[in-house]
Amino acid sequence: MRRLLVLGAGTAGTMVVNKLRPRLPADEWEIAIVDQSEEHHYQPGYLFVPFGTYRPEDIVKPRGRLISGGVRQVTGVIDRVDCDAHVVHLEDGTELGYDQLVIATGTHPDPEETPGLAEPNAKERGVHSFYTLEDSVALRDALEAFDGGRLVVNLIELPIKCPVAPLEFVFLAEAWLRQRGLRERTEVTYVTPLDGAFTKPLAAHELGGMFDERGIVLEPDFMLERIDLDAKQLVSYDEREIDFDLLVTIPLNFGAPFVARSGLGDELNHVKVDKHTFLAEGHDDVFAIGDAANLPTSKAGSVAHFAVDVFVENFVRHVEGLPLLERFDGHANCFIESGDGKAMLLDFNYDTEPLLGSFPLPEVGPLKLLAESEANHLGKLAFRWVYWHVLLPGRPLPLSASMSMLGKRRPPTPDSNGGQADDHHLQEVSL
């Protein structure tokens, strides 16, 4: 009997076992999955808890109900992987052998890495986050008590899971303040280490325009050194200071500590892998997928979904002795909530930045790329149902794992007068 062991029962790990169980004969393969929690959280929902859109019970389900029959479930904290002996050691002394290992333990916020952020009284001093359910609930209560002042949203550094979430929060907060009559007495500031609102030029341009329209102050190139709780200030390495009354910050993200102890990780404890096949460097029986891998693309649920679709077919080939196909192109698509019942949608991969256009069907959509629409917002809200009932169970979605250029338009190019060409001059891309 061959043994497949999956570490982590989050989005990627759950999809892996649910998709592979029907593909691997039960009389030949034993499948086990390990996680330290018996709960599964719909993490995109953390963004909505502070604004009352979701309650905590809307985004949490028992892990056991989400895993296919025929998969052994183990609860425990992973201590290390002994790749030479093909054994995973848990902190309670349990040893789990494997023939093939998949690491899907994600990436997690670590406030201890930033001076001032992990102090016991940080929340009492107005310092909050929304990257855990506990933090989201505390931020909900802080927003309810907020009556104006300086609201600062701070991205400390990339990579983080769901890199557009800080942008979404600042847009949702600005709309929330307007709806409650607090906007005129609140200064809203977005602080980032990037030179703009986003990492990709066209998206950064569009988002920058949205900042201007909403009167949101953008503070770029800000490398946070510490949070001064007494002065209620962000302090950068070059000694810039930004005052706050309510701070919403996103801690530095790291992979699981056992990854470092096992000699598999980079400096942030993300497993070093081939970006097309997910095979760990130096190994032919260890893979990493989802946020746990050091893929040069967004750490987002959509990436996990598209990656797992590619991985499952490749894994079956691999265990049958066939060569891996370098197929994953880094495909990601991300909704960006922009407030007032609207959202944007980005679709991109390793080589192509987010472009204008429609998704998933050319011209028809119904979703718009790099443009606000109510349909995009409804799509984001509808995805929670899709996540629980289609994505996690491993049922197929009518979306290609590879990015398509159909329906996308190239950015405008300067006209002869040095301005920007009109939108109707944008080149339609077809393959």
N, C-alpha and C positions, 0 to 999 in steps of 0.2 A: 504493500500500500504506500503510495506516494503522498507527501504531506505539503499542502499549501498553507502557509501561515500569513495572515494579514494583520498588521499592527495599526490600530486606529479604526474606530467605527464611526467616523464622521462621514461627510458626503462621499469622498472618493472611496474610502474603505468599504462602506456599505454597498455602493454600486458595484465594486469589484466582486465581492462575494456573491451578490445577487445575480450578476450577469454570468459569472463563471460556474456557479453550481450546476446549472443545466448543461453546460458545455463540457464539464469534466465528469466522466463516468464515476458513479458513487462507489462502484466496486474496485476502482483503481486509485481514486483520490479522496483523501480526507482533507476537509477545509475547516480551518479554525480562524476566529477573529478575536483580537484582544483589545480591550479598552478599559480605562480606569473609571469610567462613568457608566452608569446604567441608564442615563438619559441621553436623548439625541435632541440637539437644539437646531432649529432653523435660524442660522446665524444672521441672514439678511434681515430678519425681523427685529434684531437689536436696534436698528436705526429708527424703527417706528414706535418703539415702546415709550421713549421720552415724550412723544407728542400724543400719546393715547390712542394711536391707530390700532395697535395690537396690545393685548394683555399678555403677561408672561405665559399663561396657560395656553395661549394660541400658538406658541412657537416651541413647545416642549412636548416630546412624546417618549414613552419607554423604548429603550433601544431594542429590547427583545422582540417587540412587535414588528420591527422593520427589517429583520434579518430572515432570509429564506430558511425553510426547514432543511435539515441536512447539513447545516453549518454549526459547528461547535462554538459556543460563545464563552469567552473567558474574561473575567473581571480582575484587573490587577494593574499595578504600575510597573512599567518596563524599566529595568535597570540597565541592561546592555545587551548587545548582540555579539555573540562569538561567531564570526563568519567562518573561521577555520573549522570549528566543531559543528557548525550548522545548528546552533542552539541559541534561543532567546531566554535570558534570565529575567525573571520578575523580582521585584523587591522582597516579596514574601518567601523567596527561595524556590519557587516553582520554575522548572525548566521545560521549555517547549522546543522540541526538535522540528526541523523543517527540511524539505528538499528544495522548495522555492519560497522566497520571502518577498512580501510586498509591504513597504513602509508607507503608511498613509496617516501619519500622526499630526499633520497640519503644521501651522505656525501660530504662535500665541503672543499676546502682549506681555511685556516684562517691565512694569513700572520701576523696578529696583534699579534699572540701568540709568535712570535720570534723576539726579539729585533734586529732592523736594517732592517728587511725584508719589513716592511710596510712603510718605510720612503718615502716621496714624490719623492725624487731624487734617489731612489734605482736603477731604471733602468738606469739612467744616469751614475751611478757608476759601471755598469756592472752586476747587479743582476737581474736575469730573472727566469721565470718558463714557463710551457706550460700546466698548468692544467685548464686554461680557454681559450676561443677563443681569447680574447683580449691579454692575455699574450703570446699566441702562435704567433700571428702576430708581436708583439713587438720583440720576440726572433728571428723570421725570419729576421727582419731588422738588429738585432744585429749580427747575423751570417754572413749576407752579408757584413757587415763592418769589420768583424774580420779578422786580417791578421797574426795571430799567437800569442803565449804566453801560459798562463796557463789556460786551460779550465777545470773547476771543475764541476762535477755533484754530487749533494748532496741530499741524502734521509735523512730527519730530523728524522722521526720516523714512525713506522707503528702503526695502520692500515692506508692505503691510498687506494683510488680507483685505480684499475688496478696496483697492486703492482709490476708488471714486467715492467711497462712503464719507470721508471728511467734507468733500464738496457737497454731497447730498445734504449732509447735516446743516451746513451753513445756509443753503438755499431754503431748506424746510424751516429752519429757525427764523430766518428773515420773514418768511410768509406768516409763520406762527405769531411773531411779534406784531405784524401789521394787523392781523385778524383780531388781536386782543388790545389794540390801541396803544401798544408799547413802543412801536417802531420809532416815533419821533424823539423819544427820550432814551434810545439805545443806539450806541455805536457798535456796529458789527464789523469785525476784523478777521480776516483769514490769513494765518501766518504759515509760511511754507519754506522749506529749504530749496525748493525748485526756483527757477527763474521766471516762472509763470504759474498759472493755475493748474496745468497738467503737463505731462511729460511729452506729449505729441503736439507738434506745432499747430496743425489746423484745429484740433480740439481745444488747445490752449487759447487760440484766438477767439473761438466762439464763446468759450467759458468766460474769458476776460471781458467780452462785451456784456455778458449777463451780470457780471460783477458791477460794471459801470451803471447799467440800467437800474440795479437795485440799491445802489449806494453802498455796496460792500467794499470796505477798504482791503486791498491786497498788499500784504507785506512779504515780498519774495526774498530769496537768498538769505533766509534767517536760519542759522544753525544753532539750535538750542543747546546751551551749556547747562543751565539749571533753572529751576523754578524757585523764586524767592517768595516763600509763603508769607513772611512778615510784611514785605512791601507790596505783595500781590502783583508781582512782575515776572514776565518771561525775560531771561537774560541770555543773550547769544554769546558765542565764543569771541566775537569782536566787540563785545560790551554794549551792543544795542539793547535797549530796554523797552518793553511793551507792557503797559498797565492793563489789568483786568479786574472786573468785579466777578464775572463768571467765566471760567476757563473750561473749554472742552478740548481735551488733548488726546492724541492717539499715541500710546506708548510705543517704544521700539518693539519690533516683533522678532521672535527667535523660534527656530525649530525646537523639537523636544530635546532635553538634555542628554538622553541616552544616545542620541545620534553622535554627539561629540565623543562620549565615552567609548563608542564602538568604532571610532576612527572612520566614520562614513561622511562626515559633514564638512561644510565650508565654515567660514568665520561666524556665520549666523546660525549654525547647526541645521542648515538645510542640506539634504543629501545631494551629493554631487552625481549627476546623471547625464546620460546622453539626452539632449533635448528633443530628439525625434523618437526614441524608443523607450526612454525611462529606465534603462538598465544602468545600475550603479557603476561608477568607475571602478575598474579592476575586478569586477565580479560578473559571473554568468548565471547567478541564482538569486540575485538581490535586485529588486526594482523599487523605485519610489515614485509616487504619483500624487497629484493634487498639490496642496500648499507645502507639503513636506519636501518636495523636490526643488532644486535650485534652477528651475526653468526661467529663462529670460523673458517672461511674460507676466501678466497680472496673476496674483494669487486670488482667484475668484472661483465661485461655484461653476460658472460656465466653462472655465478652463478644465476643471475637474471632469465635468460632464463630457466634453469633447475628447479629452485625453483618455478617459476610461473607454470610450467607444473604440478608439484606436488601439489601446492597450490590450483589450480582451482578445481581439483577433490576432494580434501579434503574440500574445502569451500562448495561445493555443498552438500557433505555429512553433513557438520556441520549445515547448515541452514535447512536441512531436519530432524534434530534431531538425526543423526547418529554419533557415536564416530569418532573423528579424528584418522587417521592412521599415525603413526610416520614413515614417509617414506623418507624424504629428507636426503641424505647421505653426503651433502656438496660437491657434484660434481662440479668441475671446470675444464675448459681447457683454456689455454692461449697461444697465439702465442707470441714468443719473436723475434722481428726483430733483425737480427744480421748483417745487412749491406750487400752490394754487391749483392742485389737481393736474399738473403736467409733469412730463419727464422727457429727457433726451435718451437716445440709444447710441452706443458706440459699438462698432464691429471691426475687429482688426486682428492681425497675427504677428508673427515674428518680423515679417518684412514689410508689411503694409500698415500705415497709420490709419486711424479712423477717418472715413471719407463721408461726404454727403451722399444721400440716396434714400432707398427704401429697403425694407427688410420684412419678411424673408423673400418676398416675391418682387421682381423688378416692376417699378411703376405702381403696382397694386398695393404693395406693403403687406399689411395695413400700418406697419410701424415705420416711423421716419428716423433716418440716421442723422445725427448731429443737428437735430432740430427739435424744439419742444412740441409736444402734442399730448392731448388727453389720452389718446390710444396707447401711447408709451406708458403713461402712468397706470392705466388699467392693466396693461400687460405685466407690469412689475407686481401689482397686487395679485393678479391671477397666478403668478408663478408660484406662490406659496402652495396652492392646491396641486399644481403640476409637480412640485418638489416632493410632496408627501405621497402622491398617488401614481406618479409616472416615473419620475427620475430615480428616486431611491429604490423602488422595486425592480428597476432594471428594464422597464418597458421602453420600447423604441419611441423616440420623438422624431417628427419629420424634419429634422435639421441635419445638414451634413456636418460631420466632424471637421472637415476642411473648410476654410473660408472661401466663399464665392465672391467674385467681382461683379456678378450680374446685378444690375440696378444701382451700382455705385458710380459716383462722379468724381473726377479728379478735382483738386483745388483750383480756384481761379488763378490765372497767370496775369502778370502785369500787362496792361494794354500799351499801345504806342505812346500814350501820354504819361505813362508811369503810374496810372491808377490801376484799379482792379477791374478785370473783365466782368461783364454782367453775368448773372447766374445762367442765362440761357446759352451762354457760350461755353459752359462747363462741358467737358467731354464725357459722354456716356461710355461706360466700359462694358464690353461684352466678350464672352469667351466662347 
